[in-house]
């Protein structure tokens, strides 16, 4: 064909692949060498005329044969005249045509950032999300071009430092978890789950037990657990939880016995997503193993156990970790993340391989990411984080996470019910506040409390998961006692606002909770028709005055928005009218 984009595959005629390889190395160019003797070349907007001239030399062009890139460019027609021309307009959104200097675009981008409450403003107590500090010292290396600009398939001798980081991080993670080996390939926690289940499947198949296709998942599990099992082709059976939030051992035994010949795996989380350490986690693993299954640990809550216990030692066969949670890579906003999979010795041969770079075991499953080491650049963050803290620091971080959660739970226990508690009346690194009584008695729900927290300058905890009508709070080890006290003060103040509805001071629909959040535009308006003062709306506590974060919009109908998705682009009449035939051609294309 004669239609090319940015990649060429060249069949050599007057030279050999070895000769091209030698000349390319001399010119410090990396090319792709196929088994059939051809050579692959990829170009982009950073490729210079000098690069192209070097390529001509690499492919054996002599002075008598060659032409220079600038001469070739002079003979080319500008624009594209191939068989698939673009028929639609592009960059029509006003944002692409409104800011014409670095200063303007920087201010615009900053104005967008100002609308988002982030960790630079206050703590984000999202349960099961571990929104901890991302230390600057750990983030700094990723801006180094020697790391940032390296191709995933660069020859190993050109990436010795990278491979040292990868090997050291792998050793660190296996030591922390007690497992035999690890793959850094998965690009997210959910991808890690999927990978772990594929490894379990491959293990059963290698043993001649292809019929094992049942996965037991507790009802308290993350939603990704049953989804991953389903994607892996397994039949999901839900296991009940008891009144304490623990896995119901009797139901587990019953389901494991009933599906003994088909049992492939059970997926657990420790501490559980109910925010408690299950005392019988070893018994859970034993039951699964008795019936031939493998135990998969969702690593979402590993931040509560680093340095305190190791998953392999209490019976887990494979787990994923969220480096973008537990090990301080920033997360949110679409990624990227890292969800490494750690395996016991008997599962290590099945770690994912890669078609270009040798990874995985001798019975590896196919690659589950395009790059052999996944999002390799941000591995530097977790590597540095672990190096900076060391074993004692990592252990202290987990202990502090547990301490902070129990401190906040204790401070709020006189004002709200804590849904689940473990031994000694303690919680793990997170806990669940019960708001269901307020919904039943006053029609005040978890969304009302979450919206009102915005006026106090806090991001909402996790809403209605894993229990509907609740808030799950995870303060992490990064927050100071002063910040924890501010969060507690906000919740206590909101509880007093609920009491004002209980005692009839305010009608529920006229209360601060139902009217929250309060924007600057609303508070500064000439007319004020609320039943409470502007000060109560905007500055419910004294410390809010010191660092007020103004919500950008008032309350929206969340349920309606979730069920009715619309494009947020400008309306169609904001664009220049297209010719009818061009629209038709675009639709057909």
Secondary structure per residue as TSV (DSSP state, phi and psi in degrees):
chain	resnum	aa	ss	phi	psi
A	1	X	-	360.0	167.9
A	2	X	-	-127.3	25.1
A	3	X	-	-112.5	111.9
A	4	X	-	-123.8	154.0
A	5	X	S	-112.0	-88.3
A	6	X	S	-126.2	1.4
A	7	X	E	-131.1	135.0
A	8	X	E	-124.0	144.9
A	9	X	E	-118.7	114.7
A	10	X	E	-103.0	123.9
A	11	X	-	-86.7	119.7
A	12	X	-	-79.2	144.1
A	13	X	S	-123.0	-57.9
A	14	X	S	-98.1	10.5
A	15	X	S	-147.6	167.7
A	16	X	-	-108.1	164.1
A	17	X	H	-63.2	-38.4
A	18	X	H	-63.9	-38.4
A	19	X	H	-66.6	-41.5
A	20	X	H	-63.0	-42.9
A	21	X	H	-60.6	-43.6
A	22	X	H	-64.9	-45.2
A	23	X	H	-67.5	-37.0
A	24	X	H	-63.9	-40.5
A	25	X	H	-63.7	-38.7
A	26	X	H	-65.3	-30.9
A	27	X	T	-94.9	7.3
A	28	X	T	57.3	45.3
A	29	X	-	-116.4	134.1
A	30	X	-	-102.7	122.4
A	31	X	-	-118.6	170.1
A	32	X	E	-103.0	133.1
A	33	X	E	-114.6	114.7
A	34	X	-	-86.6	158.2
A	35	X	T	-64.1	-25.6
A	36	X	T	-84.9	5.6
A	37	X	S	95.5	-8.1
A	38	X	-	-80.4	169.6
A	39	X	E	-130.1	135.6
A	40	X	E	-101.0	138.5
A	41	X	E	-128.4	129.1
A	42	X	E	-118.0	131.8
A	43	X	-	-122.1	154.8
A	44	X	-	-149.0	-168.6
A	45	X	T	-69.3	-13.3
A	46	X	T	-89.6	-8.0
A	47	X	-	-69.7	127.4
A	48	X	-	-99.4	168.6
A	49	X	H	-61.1	-35.9
A	50	X	H	-64.2	-37.6
A	51	X	H	-62.2	-42.7
A	52	X	H	-66.5	-40.2
A	53	X	H	-61.5	-40.0
A	54	X	H	-64.7	-37.3
A	55	X	H	-62.2	-41.7
A	56	X	H	-59.0	-41.6
A	57	X	H	-65.2	-42.1
A	58	X	H	-59.0	-39.2
A	59	X	T	-83.3	5.5
A	60	X	T	96.4	13.4
A	61	X	-	-70.2	128.4
A	62	X	-	-94.3	171.0
A	63	X	T	-57.9	-32.9
A	64	X	T	-75.9	-22.7
A	65	X	T	-98.5	-31.2
A	66	X	-	-79.5	156.8
A	67	X	-	-124.9	151.9
A	68	X	-	-91.3	152.1
A	69	X	H	-56.7	-42.2
A	70	X	H	-65.6	-32.9
A	71	X	H	-68.8	-40.8
A	72	X	H	-64.1	-42.8
A	73	X	H	-60.6	-34.8
A	74	X	H	-66.8	-25.7
A	75	X	H	-89.1	-9.9
A	76	X	S	-83.7	142.3
A	77	X	-	-76.9	139.6
A	78	X	S	-74.3	149.7
A	79	X	S	87.8	173.5
A	80	X	-	-110.1	129.9
A	81	X	-	-127.3	27.4
A	82	X	S	-79.4	-171.7
A	83	X	T	-77.6	-12.1
A	84	X	T	-126.2	61.6
A	85	X	-	-68.6	151.0
A	86	X	-	-73.2	133.0
A	87	X	-	-112.3	-1.1
A	88	X	S	-110.3	156.7
A	89	X	-	-74.3	167.3
A	90	X	-	-143.2	159.3
A	91	X	S	52.9	43.1
A	92	X	-	-83.5	-19.0
A	93	X	S	-61.4	137.4
A	94	X	G	-53.7	-27.9
A	95	X	G	-62.6	-26.2
A	96	X	G	-81.0	-7.4
A	97	X	G	-130.3	18.0
A	98	X	S	-114.0	-18.2
A	99	X	-	-126.2	117.9
A	100	X	-	-119.9	18.5
A	101	X	S	-148.8	159.9
A	102	X	H	-60.7	-37.7
A	103	X	H	-62.2	-44.4
A	104	X	H	-66.2	-45.1
A	105	X	H	-69.2	-33.4
A	106	X	H	-64.7	-43.5
A	107	X	H	-64.6	-39.4
A	108	X	H	-63.0	-47.2
A	109	X	H	-63.6	-37.8
A	110	X	H	-67.6	-34.9
A	111	X	H	-64.8	-34.2
A	112	X	H	-68.3	-43.6
A	113	X	H	-61.7	-34.3
A	114	X	T	-64.2	-20.2
A	115	X	T	-81.5	-13.9
A	116	X	S	-103.1	125.3
A	117	X	-	-77.9	125.4
A	118	X	-	-132.0	-174.4
A	119	X	T	-66.4	-13.3
A	120	X	T	-75.5	-14.8
A	121	X	T	-98.4	-48.3
A	122	X	S	-166.2	175.4
A	123	X	-	-67.7	153.0
A	124	X	B	-117.3	99.8
A	125	X	-	-86.5	37.5
A	126	X	B	-66.8	114.9
A	127	X	T	-62.9	139.6
A	128	X	T	67.8	16.6
A	129	X	T	-116.5	-21.6
A	130	X	-	51.1	64.7
A	131	X	-	-85.0	73.1
A	132	X	-	-93.5	177.5
A	133	X	-	-62.3	139.0
A	134	X	-	-107.0	95.0
A	135	X	-	-63.7	138.0
A	136	X	H	-58.9	-39.0
A	137	X	H	-61.1	-33.5
A	138	X	H	-80.4	-27.4
A	139	X	H	-79.6	-27.5
A	140	X	G	-55.9	-41.7
A	141	X	G	-61.9	-24.3
A	142	X	G	-71.9	-12.4
A	143	X	G	-88.2	-5.6
A	144	X	-	-71.1	118.4
A	145	X	H	-60.4	-25.3
A	146	X	H	-67.4	-24.5
A	147	X	H	-93.7	-46.3
A	148	X	H	-69.0	-29.0
A	149	X	T	-102.8	11.5
A	150	X	-	-84.5	133.1
A	151	X	-	-73.8	142.9
A	152	X	T	-59.2	-24.5
A	153	X	T	-103.5	15.4
A	154	X	-	-59.6	143.5
A	155	X	-	-53.8	144.7
A	156	X	G	-58.5	-35.3
A	157	X	G	-67.8	-16.7
A	158	X	G	-92.9	-1.5
A	159	X	-	-134.8	38.7
A	160	X	H	-62.9	-38.4
A	161	X	H	-64.3	-42.8
A	162	X	H	-58.7	-47.4
A	163	X	H	-66.4	-30.8
A	164	X	H	-65.1	-43.4
A	165	X	H	-61.2	-45.4
A	166	X	H	-61.4	-44.6
A	167	X	H	-66.8	-42.9
A	168	X	H	-67.3	-41.5
A	169	X	H	-64.2	-40.9
A	170	X	H	-60.4	-44.2
A	171	X	H	-63.2	-39.9
A	172	X	H	-62.0	-44.5
A	173	X	H	-69.6	-38.2
A	174	X	H	-69.0	-35.6
A	175	X	H	-66.6	-41.2
A	176	X	H	-65.3	-37.8
A	177	X	H	-97.0	-17.6
A	178	X	T	84.6	8.4
A	179	X	-	-88.7	173.1
A	180	X	S	-84.8	-40.4
A	181	X	E	-154.5	173.5
A	182	X	E	-149.1	147.5
A	183	X	E	-113.3	130.1
A	184	X	-	-94.2	10.4
A	185	X	-	-71.4	-40.3
A	186	X	-	-59.9	138.1
A	187	X	S	-93.4	4.6
A	188	X	S	-163.3	168.9
A	189	X	H	-63.9	-42.4
A	190	X	H	-63.4	-38.8
A	191	X	H	-65.0	-35.5
A	192	X	H	-64.0	-42.2
A	193	X	H	-58.1	-50.7
A	194	X	H	-58.4	-43.8
A	195	X	H	-61.7	-45.7
A	196	X	H	-59.4	-40.1
A	197	X	H	-70.6	-35.6
A	198	X	H	-64.3	-36.9
A	199	X	H	-63.4	-43.5
A	200	X	H	-62.0	-43.2
A	201	X	H	-59.1	-46.3
A	202	X	H	-62.5	-37.0
A	203	X	H	-62.4	-47.4
A	204	X	H	-63.6	-41.5
A	205	X	H	-63.4	-38.4
A	206	X	H	-65.1	-23.7
A	207	X	T	-94.0	5.9
A	208	X	T	75.9	24.9
A	209	X	-	-118.9	54.4
A	210	X	T	-62.3	-18.7
A	211	X	T	-73.7	-11.8
A	212	X	-	-74.8	104.1
A	213	X	-	-140.7	19.4
A	214	X	E	-106.2	133.0
A	215	X	E	-120.2	124.4
A	216	X	E	-91.6	127.1
A	217	X	E	-130.9	121.7
A	218	X	E	-61.7	151.1
A	219	X	T	-66.5	-15.9
A	220	X	T	-88.5	2.9
A	221	X	S	-69.1	159.2
A	222	X	-	-60.0	147.9
A	223	X	H	-62.0	-25.5
A	224	X	H	-69.3	-23.0
A	225	X	H	-61.7	-58.3
A	226	X	H	-64.0	-31.4
A	227	X	H	-65.1	-43.2
A	228	X	H	-64.8	-42.4
A	229	X	H	-62.1	-40.3
A	230	X	H	-65.2	-42.3
A	231	X	H	-62.3	-32.3
A	232	X	T	-79.3	1.0
A	233	X	T	86.2	17.6
A	234	X	-	-96.0	153.4
A	235	X	E	-88.7	126.0
A	236	X	E	-94.7	130.2
A	237	X	E	-121.0	125.9
A	238	X	E	-83.8	136.3
A	239	X	E	-104.0	134.1
A	240	X	-	-69.4	159.8
A	241	X	B	-115.0	151.4
A	242	X	-	-86.5	-175.8
A	243	X	T	-65.5	-20.3
A	244	X	T	-88.2	-0.6
A	245	X	S	89.7	-0.9
A	246	X	S	-84.3	159.7
A	247	X	B	-61.2	132.0
A	248	X	-	-74.4	106.2
A	249	X	H	-62.0	-36.9
A	250	X	H	-63.8	-44.0
A	251	X	H	-66.9	-37.7
A	252	X	H	-60.7	-47.4
A	253	X	H	-61.7	-41.5
A	254	X	H	-62.9	-46.0
A	255	X	H	-71.2	-36.8
A	256	X	H	-65.3	-40.3
A	257	X	H	-66.3	-43.0
A	258	X	H	-67.5	-25.6
A	259	X	T	-119.2	29.4
A	260	X	T	-55.9	-43.8
A	261	X	T	-73.5	-20.7
A	262	X	T	-107.9	-4.9
A	263	X	E	-66.8	118.7
A	264	X	E	-99.1	-45.0
A	265	X	E	-159.9	161.7
A	266	X	E	-128.9	138.0
A	267	X	E	-108.0	122.8
A	268	X	E	-126.5	164.4
A	269	X	E	-128.3	136.0
A	270	X	S	-140.6	123.9
A	271	X	S	-55.3	161.2
A	272	X	-	-68.1	164.9
A	273	X	T	-70.3	-4.2
A	274	X	T	-86.7	0.5
A	275	X	S	80.1	31.8
A	276	X	-	-136.8	150.2
A	277	X	-	-82.7	118.6
A	278	X	-	-79.0	121.0
A	279	X	T	-65.9	-26.0
A	280	X	T	-102.6	32.7
A	281	X	H	-62.4	-35.8
A	282	X	H	-66.6	-36.6
A	283	X	H	-64.1	-38.6
A	284	X	H	-58.4	-48.0
A	285	X	H	-62.2	-40.8
A	286	X	H	-62.8	-42.3
A	287	X	H	-61.1	-45.0
A	288	X	H	-63.9	-43.7
A	289	X	H	-66.6	-34.7
A	290	X	H	-59.6	-27.3
A	291	X	T	-106.9	19.5
A	292	X	T	83.8	6.2
A	293	X	-	-90.9	169.5
A	294	X	E	-112.5	148.6
A	295	X	E	-102.0	123.2
A	296	X	E	-106.7	129.4
A	297	X	E	-105.1	122.4
A	298	X	E	-73.7	121.9
A	299	X	G	-83.3	16.1
A	300	X	G	-59.3	-32.2
A	301	X	G	-111.4	21.6
A	302	X	G	-64.3	-20.8
A	303	X	G	-59.0	-17.8
A	304	X	G	-89.1	-2.5
A	305	X	T	-132.9	1.0
A	306	X	T	-61.2	124.8
A	307	X	T	80.7	-7.2
A	308	X	T	-105.7	-36.5
A	309	X	-	-156.0	161.5
A	310	X	-	-125.2	128.6
A	311	X	G	-53.1	-40.9
A	312	X	G	-62.0	-33.0
A	313	X	G	-74.8	-20.6
A	314	X	G	-102.7	14.1
A	315	X	T	113.5	1.7
A	316	X	-	-76.3	143.2
A	317	X	S	-97.7	-32.7
A	318	X	E	-154.0	143.1
A	319	X	E	-147.6	160.1
A	320	X	E	-111.1	155.5
A	321	X	-	-116.3	151.3
A	322	X	-	-105.3	96.2
A	323	X	T	-64.3	-23.8
A	324	X	T	-82.8	7.9
A	325	X	T	-126.0	-72.6
A	326	X	T	-64.4	-35.8
A	327	X	T	-114.3	30.2
A	328	X	-	73.0	12.2
A	329	X	-	-70.9	135.0
A	330	X	-	-58.4	143.6
A	331	X	-	-138.1	162.2
A	332	X	-	106.1	161.7
A	333	X	T	74.4	16.0
A	334	X	T	101.1	-2.5
A	335	X	-	106.0	-166.5
A	336	X	-	-82.8	161.3
A	337	X	-	-119.0	-179.3
A	338	X	-	-137.8	123.8
A	339	X	-	-122.8	65.9
A	340	X	-	-58.2	148.8
A	341	X	E	-110.3	124.2
A	342	X	E	-105.3	137.1
A	343	X	E	-128.8	148.7
A	344	X	-	-70.9	165.6
A	345	X	H	-56.6	-38.6
A	346	X	H	-72.9	-14.6
A	347	X	H	-102.4	-12.6
A	348	X	H	-56.2	-37.7
A	349	X	T	-59.1	-16.3
A	350	X	T	-102.0	5.2
A	351	X	S	-56.9	147.0
A	352	X	-	-62.3	140.0
A	353	X	-	-95.8	-164.3
A	354	X	-	-156.5	139.9
A	355	X	S	-72.3	-17.0
A	356	X	S	-109.6	-45.6
A	357	X	S	-111.4	131.6
A	358	X	-	-67.2	115.6
A	359	X	-	-141.3	171.3
A	360	X	S	79.1	-171.3
A	361	X	-	-96.2	-174.4
A	362	X	T	-77.7	-7.7
A	363	X	T	-124.8	36.2
A	364	X	-	-60.7	144.8
A	365	X	-	-74.2	162.6
A	366	X	-	-61.8	161.2
A	367	X	-	-58.2	141.9
A	368	X	S	-113.1	7.4
A	369	X	S	-147.5	158.4
A	370	X	S	-68.4	-35.6
A	371	X	S	-99.6	145.3
A	372	X	T	-63.5	-30.5
A	373	X	T	-117.0	27.4
A	374	X	S	61.8	-136.5
A	375	X	S	-82.8	72.4
A	376	X	G	-61.2	-35.6
A	377	X	G	-57.9	-44.1
A	378	X	G	-80.8	-2.9
A	379	X	H	-61.3	-27.6
A	380	X	H	-58.2	-33.3
A	381	X	H	-65.8	-49.9
A	382	X	H	-67.9	-37.2
A	383	X	H	-58.1	-47.9
A	384	X	H	-66.9	-41.1
A	385	X	H	-57.2	-46.6
A	386	X	H	-68.5	-40.8
A	387	X	H	-63.2	-41.1
A	388	X	H	-66.8	-40.3
A	389	X	H	-83.1	-39.8
A	390	X	H	69.7	175.1
A	391	X	H	-56.8	-44.7
A	392	X	H	-66.5	-40.5
A	393	X	H	-67.3	-39.7
A	394	X	H	-63.3	-42.3
A	395	X	H	-64.4	-42.1
A	396	X	H	-63.6	-36.5
A	397	X	H	-60.5	-45.3
A	398	X	H	-64.9	-42.9
A	399	X	H	-61.7	-40.2
A	400	X	H	-69.1	-36.6
A	401	X	H	-60.6	-42.2
A	402	X	H	-66.3	-43.0
A	403	X	H	-62.5	-46.0
A	404	X	H	-62.6	-42.3
A	405	X	H	-64.4	-42.5
A	406	X	H	-70.1	-32.6
A	407	X	H	-63.9	-48.1
A	408	X	H	-65.2	-42.7
A	409	X	H	-60.6	-40.8
A	410	X	H	-66.6	-40.4
A	411	X	H	-64.4	-32.0
A	412	X	H	-97.2	-7.3
A	413	X	T	-66.4	-22.7
A	414	X	T	-80.6	-9.6
A	415	X	T	-114.1	-28.4
A	416	X	S	-137.6	154.0
A	417	X	E	-81.0	138.2
A	418	X	E	-94.2	122.2
A	419	X	S	-64.9	-47.9
A	420	X	-	-127.6	139.2
A	421	X	-	-134.0	149.1
A	422	X	-	-96.9	-158.1
A	423	X	G	-56.8	147.6
A	424	X	G	61.4	22.6
A	425	X	G	62.4	30.4
A	426	X	-	-109.1	160.0
A	427	X	-	-107.6	175.7
A	428	X	-	-88.7	-129.0
A	429	X	S	-90.9	-0.2
A	430	X	-	-152.4	165.0
A	431	X	E	-153.5	166.0
A	432	X	E	-116.5	121.2
A	433	X	E	-87.3	131.8
A	434	X	E	-93.8	114.8
A	435	X	-	-109.2	4.9
A	436	X	H	-62.6	-36.6
A	437	X	H	-60.0	-34.3
A	438	X	H	-70.2	-35.0
A	439	X	H	-64.6	-43.9
A	440	X	H	-67.4	-41.7
A	441	X	H	-91.5	-32.8
A	442	X	H	-125.9	-3.8
A	443	X	S	62.1	32.1
A	444	X	-	-106.1	126.0
A	445	X	-	-121.4	-178.4
A	446	X	H	-63.1	-31.4
A	447	X	H	-66.7	-38.0
A	448	X	H	-61.4	-44.4
A	449	X	H	-66.3	-41.3
A	450	X	H	-62.7	-41.9
A	451	X	H	-66.2	-39.2
A	452	X	H	-69.0	-32.3
A	453	X	H	-58.8	-27.2
A	454	X	H	-61.7	-35.9
A	455	X	H	-68.3	-22.9
A	456	X	T	-89.8	-1.4
A	457	X	T	85.7	23.4
A	458	X	-	-120.5	142.7
A	459	X	B	-71.2	145.8
A	460	X	-	-68.0	146.4
A	461	X	-	-66.1	177.9
A	462	X	E	-67.4	126.3
A	463	X	E	-96.5	134.6
A	464	X	S	55.1	32.8
A	465	X	-	-151.4	134.8
A	466	X	S	-82.7	2.5
A	467	X	S	-119.6	126.8
A	468	X	T	-62.8	138.4
A	469	X	T	83.9	19.7
A	470	X	E	-131.2	172.1
A	471	X	E	-124.9	130.7
A	472	X	E	-104.1	125.2
A	473	X	E	-112.6	128.2
A	474	X	-	-132.0	104.9
A	475	X	-	-80.2	-20.2
A	476	X	-	65.3	169.4
A	477	X	T	-80.1	-11.5
A	478	X	T	-76.1	-20.9
A	479	X	S	-85.7	140.5
A	480	X	-	-76.9	165.2
A	481	X	H	-62.1	-35.0
A	482	X	H	-61.6	-41.5
A	483	X	H	-70.2	-39.2
A	484	X	H	-60.5	-41.1
A	485	X	H	-65.7	-35.2
A	486	X	H	-65.2	-42.0
A	487	X	H	-62.7	-44.1
A	488	X	H	-61.5	-41.7
A	489	X	H	-62.6	-38.3
A	490	X	H	-63.6	-46.5
A	491	X	H	-64.5	-39.2
A	492	X	H	-66.6	-40.7
A	493	X	H	-64.0	-40.6
A	494	X	H	-64.4	-36.2
A	495	X	H	-63.6	-36.3
A	496	X	H	-68.2	-31.6
A	497	X	H	-69.1	-34.4
A	498	X	H	-65.9	-40.2
A	499	X	H	-61.8	-34.1
A	500	X	H	-63.6	-29.4
A	501	X	H	-77.2	-39.7
A	502	X	H	-60.0	-42.3
A	503	X	T	-89.1	4.6
A	504	X	T	87.4	4.7
A	505	X	S	-62.7	-38.8
A	506	X	S	-128.8	142.3
A	507	X	-	-70.3	144.5
A	508	X	G	-58.4	-39.2
A	509	X	G	-72.7	-18.6
A	510	X	G	-99.8	4.2
A	511	X	S	-79.2	163.0
A	512	X	H	-59.3	-32.2
A	513	X	H	-68.8	-42.1
A	514	X	H	-77.0	-23.6
A	515	X	H	-93.2	-12.7
A	516	X	-	-69.9	154.1
A	517	X	-	-85.0	164.8
A	518	X	-	-110.5	117.0
A	519	X	-	-83.4	164.1
A	520	X	H	-62.2	-37.9
A	521	X	H	-60.9	-42.2
A	522	X	H	-66.7	-46.8
A	523	X	H	-66.8	-32.1
A	524	X	H	-90.6	-1.1
A	525	X	S	-65.0	152.9
A	526	X	S	-61.7	-38.4
A	527	X	-	-100.0	140.2
A	528	X	-	-136.7	110.2
A	529	X	-	-114.8	18.8
A	530	X	-	-80.4	160.1
A	531	X	S	-80.8	-2.5
A	532	X	S	-128.7	170.3
A	533	X	-	-79.0	162.0
A	534	X	H	-61.2	-38.1
A	535	X	H	-61.9	-42.7
A	536	X	H	-62.0	-37.7
A	537	X	H	-66.8	-48.0
A	538	X	H	-95.6	-32.1
A	539	X	-	-129.2	68.3
A	540	X	S	-67.1	-21.8
A	541	X	S	-133.5	160.6
A	542	X	G	-64.4	-39.2
A	543	X	G	-70.5	-16.9
A	544	X	G	-63.7	-30.6
A	545	X	G	-61.8	-30.7
A	546	X	G	-72.2	-27.6
A	547	X	G	-152.3	63.3
A	548	X	-	-71.4	128.6
A	549	X	-	-108.8	119.6
A	550	X	-	-91.9	123.3
A	551	X	-	-60.3	145.5
A	552	X	S	-81.6	-31.5
A	553	X	S	-133.8	158.7
A	554	X	-	-81.7	-168.3
A	555	X	-	-66.6	138.4
A	556	X	-	-115.3	163.2
A	557	X	-	-83.8	95.1
A	558	X	H	-60.9	-46.0
A	559	X	H	-62.8	-41.6
A	560	X	H	-63.9	-43.1
A	561	X	H	-63.3	-37.6
A	562	X	H	-65.9	-30.0
A	563	X	H	-97.3	-9.6
A	564	X	S	-132.5	92.7
A	565	X	-	-89.1	129.8
A	566	X	-	-130.8	149.5
A	567	X	-	-65.4	135.9
A	568	X	-	-93.3	11.7
A	569	X	S	-70.1	164.9
A	570	X	-	-59.3	155.1
A	571	X	-	-61.6	158.2
A	572	X	G	-60.3	-30.9
A	573	X	G	-74.6	-4.2
A	574	X	G	-82.3	-12.1
A	575	X	S	-96.7	154.6
A	576	X	-	-65.7	141.5
A	577	X	-	-64.2	138.2
A	578	X	-	-98.1	149.9
A	579	X	-	-66.1	142.9
A	580	X	H	-57.1	-42.2
A	581	X	H	-68.6	-30.9
A	582	X	H	-68.5	-40.0
A	583	X	H	-63.8	-42.7
A	584	X	H	-63.0	-41.8
A	585	X	H	-65.0	-38.4
A	586	X	H	-65.3	-41.3
A	587	X	H	-63.6	-40.8
A	588	X	H	-68.5	-33.8
A	589	X	-	-67.7	360.0
